[in-house]
Amino acid sequence: MAEKLEDIPDSFLCCICLDLLYKPIVLSCGHMSCFWCVHKSMNCLRESHCPICRHPYNHFPTICEMLHFLLLKMYPITYKRREEQILAEEKAIGYFSPQFDFSACGSNANQEHNPLKDTEHPSITSLESTSVSDSCFSSQQVPNGNFKMVSITDVQCTACKQLLFRPVVLNCGHGYCEACIMASVDKGLKCQMCQFLHPTTSPKVCLELDCFLERQFPKEYASRRDVVQLKQACMEIENQTDLPKEEHLQQGATPAELKIHFSVGCDYCGMYPIVGDRYQCKDCVEKIGFDLCGDCYNTRSKRPGRFNQQHTPQHRLEL
């Protein structure tokens, strides 16, 4: 009965499982899905496509922690139910998604209050209806989550530390304003937080999140719009250099020629399947294993594995 108090808007429903987004991933086209829903829908033989817009992609993105903690904060009861459901499924298959420590999360999700504790108190404060009209929520679909608990610090840009405006999420899972990203795209797109190089074309705006931000913070969002538009008016947007186009698998070439490692993905950049050299860890004991593409092996990144593996720099990697 308690979960019925949390009316989840369509904006935060996964387009694949049709349930509340759990450990959300944002594809380069801007559409969101659950971690496992994205992974299961990817093509293990060739490039994958967004289930909504069919935009092609070759990299399995990292979970967006900002969105993860935002949804956890707004819908604690439903999110807890999703957590228990997914954990049971993970135990059954022996593969596990990344785990997050609420108290150790970054600034975007650094909260004084842990909403999971509210599951002991199912009385949820409802969001009062407002007169703000938008395309995210219909008049018959006013959400009843903990919207009053959400603050601007939950949804800040990694670069400018202000309310996200036209948010984009990089392959590493960190969120930025579109304008902040475009200002640094001339020499490749590297995350300012983790220094990881974004491997694909410039990410598209996550419109569902953008619509939520405009509705949740109307005054602040309008102020951010004015500031960003003023800055954009002072610079030549047309002269910005775009990122190299994402390299899709060559049509007509044989797997041997491309060195495609079917059903094997890189645990750092998310390339799936790995094309080119594949380095396999000989010491990781997890059922899913641990693999790197040639580029990630050469850069010696220390990013955590995509599936909660306990890989360390001391482990042996063999070609």
N, C-alpha and C positions, 0 to 999 in steps of 0.2 A: 504493500500500500504506500509505503514511504516514497518509493521510487516514482510513483505516479505524480508526485508533486513536482518532479523535475521534467518539465516539458521541453524536450530537446528540439530546437529549430532545425529545419532541413539543412541549414548552412553547416551544421556540425555533425551531420550524419554521413557516414562513409558511403560512397556511391557503389561500393561492392557488397558489403555485408548489411548495409542499411541500418546499422546500429551506431551509437555514439562513437565518434572517432577515438581510437585508443592507440597511444603512442603514435601520433599523427606524423605522416610524411608529406612533404609538399614537393610535387614533381616540378620540373623546370617550366612546365606550361602554367603553373600556378594552382593546379587542382590538388585537393587533399584526399588522402586515404589512410587507412590503418597500416601499420608496419607490416603485419603478416599478410594483409590483403594485397598490398603492392607486391610483396615478394612472391606470393603464390600466383599472381596474375602475370608475372614477367615471363618472357619467352627465353627458355634456356638454350635455344639454338641460334637466335639472331636478335636483332633489335626489338625492343618492346614498345608498346603504344599505350598512351593514357586511355583508360576505359571510358572517359567522357569525350575528349576532343580528338583522340587518335594521334596526338602529337608523338613522334618517335623519340625514344631515349634509350641510352645504353648503360646508364649508371643508376644503381639502387641508392637513393639518398639516405642520409642519416636522419634519425628522428629529430623533429623540431622540439627541443626541450621547452621553449617558450610556450608553444601551443599545448604541449603535454601538461604543464603545470597550470596553464590557464583553464583548460577543461577540467582538470582535477579540482581546481578551486571553485569553479562555477557549478559543477555537477558531481559533488563528492560521492553521493550514493550510487548513481549510475556508473560512475567511473570505477568505484570499488567493485561493483558487480562485474564490470568488464574485466578488471584486473584478475579476479578470481576465475572467471571463465577462460581467459587466455592462458593463465598459468596452468590450469588443469590440462588444456590442450598441449601446452609446451612439454609438460611432464610426460604426456602420453607419447609424443613423437621424439622426445629427447633433444630437441632444439630449443634454445632460449633467446629471447630478445634482450636488448640492453636493459640494465636495471638502473634506476635513478634514485639518489638520496635527496629527499626533499630539503634537508637542512644544509646540503652542500651544493645546491644548485646555484647557477650564476645570477647576475643582477636582474635579469629579466624575470626570474622566477624566485627571487630571494624574498620569501615572505615570512612574516612573524607568526602567521597562523597556518596550521596544518589542517586542511579541510577534511582529511580522512578521519580525524577525530570526531568530526560532526556526524559520522555514521551512527554514533551512539545516541545522537539526538536528531531524530528524523524531521523535526520541525524546521523547515527551510524558509528563510525569508524570501518572499516573492518580489520580483521586480515590478514596481508600479508602472502602469502603462503610460507612455508618453505620447506627445503629439508629433514626434519626429517621424516623418514618412520616409520609407526606404524600400528597396527591392529585396532585402534579405528576409524580412519577416512580414507575413500578411497580418491583417487586422484580426484574423481568427487564430493567430499563432503567436501570442505574446508569451515569451519564455518565462519560466518560473524558477530559473536557477539563481545562484548566489551572485547576481550581477552587481549588487551593491558592494560586494567585497572586492571587486576588481578595481585596481588603481592603474594609473598611467605607468607606474614602475613595473607592472606586469607585462607591458607591451611596448617597451622602449627599443629604439633602434640601437644596434650594436655599435654604430659609428658615432652618431650625433647625440645619443643618450636622451633623445626626446621621443614624444609619442610617434609611433610609426605612421608614416604617411605614404600611401600606396606601397604596402609592404611586399618585399620579395624575400624568399628564403633560399640560401645557397645550398649546394649539395652537402655541405657539412652540417646543415641544420640550423645555422644562425640567421637571424632575421635582420633586414636592413630596409631603410626607406629606398625607394627606387632612385631618387635623386642622389642619395649618398653612394649608391652602387655605380651609377653612370658617371659620377665624378672621378672614379678611379679605375675605369675600365680600359684605359689606353694601353696598359702594359700587362694585360691579363687580369683576371679577377681573383684576388687573394683575400681570404677572410681576415679581417683585422683582429679577430678574437683568437683563432687557432692557427692562422697563417697557412691554411690549407688552400691550394689553388683550385678554384672552381673549374671543373673539366669540360663544361659544355658552353653553349651560347648563353647570352644574358638571360637570366631567369625572368619569367613573366610575373606580373603583379598577382598576388593571391587575392582575388576579388572578394571571396567570401569573408576573409579576415578584414579586408579593407572596409567592407560594408558594415561589419560588426563594430569596427573602431569608430566609424562616422556616427553610428547610432548610439554607441555607449558614451562617447566623449564629443558631443556635437560642437561645443564652443571651442574646445582645445583643437579639435580636428579642423575647424574652419580657420583658426589662427595659423595652424601649420600649413594649410593650403595657401594662405596669403603669403607667408614667408617663402615657401618653396617656389611659388609662381613668380615672385619677385626676383629670386635668385636665377631662375631659369630664363627670365627675360633679359638678364645681363650676360648671358653666355650663349654661344652658338651651339645649340643642341645638335644641329645637322652635321657638325664637324666632328662629333664624337666618334671614336674608333670602336667598332663592334668587336666582340670576341670571335675567334675562329669558329667556323661552323662545326657542329658536332660531327665527328667522323662516324658514319654509319657503315655497317658491314658491306663489303663490296658484293654486288649482285653478280652471280655467275662464277665466282671463285670457289674452289673446293675448300672444305674445312682444313685439309692438310696444308694448302697454300696459305691460308689465313692463320693457321695454328689456333683454331678455336677450341677452347676447353669447355665442352658442353656441361651445363649444370654446375659450373664452378665460377664463383664470383670473387672479386678482390675485396678483402675485408677492410681496406683503407679507403679507397676511392669509390668502391661500389660497382666497378665495371662488371657487367654480367651479360653474357658469359665473358670470361677473360679471353682476350685476343692477343696473341704474341706469347712471350715467355710467361710461365706460371711457376711461382715459387711456393712450395708446400712445406708447412712446418712439420717437423718430425717429432716434436716434443709436446705439442698441444694434445690433450687427452679428450677434448670434447668430441662428440659424435659427428658434428658438422665439420670439424677440422678447421684449419686456418690457412688461407692462401693469399698471395699477393701477386699483382701484375708486375711486369718488369719495371715500369716507371716508379711505382710505390716502393718496390724493393730497393731501387737505386737511391731514392731520396731518404730512406731509412726513417720514415715517419714513425712517431710513437703514439699514434692514435689508437684508441681501443678498437677491438674487433666488432664487426657488425652484429655478432650473435653472442655477446657477453663472454667470449673466450678469454681465458686467463693467459694470454700470450705475453711473453716478456722479451726484451732485447737479447737475452741470453739464449733463447731457443734457437735451434738449428733450422735454417731454411734451405731447402734443396731444390734445384731446377728439375 
